[in-house]
């Protein structure tokens, strides 16, 4: 089996893949910009977070399933099915007239998005040799960086001059072009014998991960961690994941071949990816709040401190493509781990006096670390597994980043809330003043007395300092994992 058929027009296919990757990548940032307008039209502010969470949930639970299906039936049909589902969801999202319907349609969109990133990355792994692949994966990483930067700007333009529905409908022409390019110009040889699909494994995985992510989204915010809902879903997760592992050991064609977890390179890459996903969410969730609420800068400045991460990531990802060829995978991974260590260390010393430039530089260094590690990991993984396992191995690594993001949001958010609560209790203050959202509204912030403003700002600064200390601890773990990365040279792989 091979995706390197001579008839494949690689440049045209790559353009189609980049367009497809772009529409999936830009969804998060462009929707965030439009949400105030969407809420004003549809209402349902209490369901605000589920517009994002529903998309993330479906993307997480389907990524692994699509990866396995692409190994069984080929990349092309699964990619096309995923894009079609994504585009149907996009059309429906633009037509939604209630928040409930928008969330349902975002679920459909997320089910389609689960196929796009892993299979685009896998097709690149099929089409290109390892030396070429290292560079091309860097280009794909650039798509995510670029979308993170232009997403908010494009979303603002669409909302101001057209209608928020077009943030979803703009996906249609780009998605169709991407589908046509892959359908016409990508050719692969696939074993046509009858395939065995692990329906039970896929179902158990779907149930387990859905339960886990719902807990991460709801617990600590809507439910307490000891509530009946939280404990019931955690129980469901442990039962489903235990039966899933038991079943995968026994079935002939498992959805997730468990021998992947016996490969040291894959295990270390996936664990480091999980931790780096936690770091990214720690920054993107809390840094803008700190810059706006404590440093008292505008949302634009807050966005700048975070966008530097999106600039550093693709630059480093492209450089990583050259480094793995010149110096090897392990040194490149260690360089990335070092950058993550330095970047998270700098955040430990963040204070209002250092200003947004310091925060922006620290974010940029974290982005460098993300770019160096993510490209190195994915190319190394694809180089150590055969064609028939490349899809599921690639998807597993991307799944670990999604889970890392979900865990990071819940874990670090829980630490922040706990530290804020203790801060005000220790000072015998009413915890109702712990509403840090008031700091983000300049008009409301100016109405606070100087003493109360200082109290809340100091509370947020102190609490976030603890969050950044924990984040630095995660950075240390990630760095240690890169030191354990096994030696693998480009020359050792064809």
C-alpha angles and dihedrals in degrees: 000000000000141000091206097092111160092231092063111108097215100190093052092045091049091053089050091049093049091052090050092047090050096058091051094044097049095051096088100050099036093051092048090059093051098044097095089056092044091051092048090053101039104024118209098121090165088066093048097114093050091066085071100029095053091054092047092046095054093042090053098047096045101042094081093042093053090047091056093044090053089055090052102041105018133265099268102062094043092047092051092048091050094050092047091053090047092051093047088052090048093053092049093047090058090051096048114123098182133044090239092057091046090055091048091050091047086057088057090047090051092050088057094042089057088072101044108067099038095044094044088053091045093050089053088051089053098046101046136055117243093263092050092040093059091060097040093051086056089056090051090052088054089061089063092047094049093046091051091055101042097034096082092042094049092044091053092050093049093048093047099044108025127009133293090247089074092066083072099033094053085073092067102075093038092048093048092051089049092050093048092049094052094041095051104034108028114082127178138173113236129182104253096201117118112282129218113224119205097224095163092050092048091049094049091047091049092051095045097048093041090055092047096050093045087055091051091049099044108028116090091016109048100004129033116244090247096047122122091247094052095045092045093053092045088051090050090050094052093046094047096044092047092051089044092057091045091050095046091056091054104040122089096223107031121194089226112029101222092208086077085074089058091062107094094206093053094045094050093044092050095046091048089048090051092053094044088052088057091051093051092051091046090058100039093047101047112019097074089049090053095047093047101036103036105022088038096222126144126270088254092059090045089052090051092057089056099038090063086069089056089050096048094047100062093038091055093041090057091046090049089060089062096038096056088056095047104037105011138249100286098054090046092050091049090051088053092048090050092053091050089049093050094043095051090043091056091054090059087068096044112130134158093262093059090063134205095300091065089048091048093051091048090051090049091055091050087051090053089053092049092050095049095046101040095052093042093050098047095046092046092049093049090049095055100050131064124247093264092059100033095092096052093041091052092046092049091058092049090046089056091056091051091049090046089054092050093046091045093052092050098038099044092038089053091051091050094050092045093050092048091051092050091046093059095039090054089054093045090242127150106260090222087081088062088086098122091180088082088067090063093060108074094199093051091042091057090054091061119097113252092247094051092045090052091047094053093042092050090048092053092045092050093046094047090049087062090047091052091048089055090045089053088052088054088049089055091051091049091050092050090051091054089053087057092050108124122242113263123163128198089237091060090063131056 
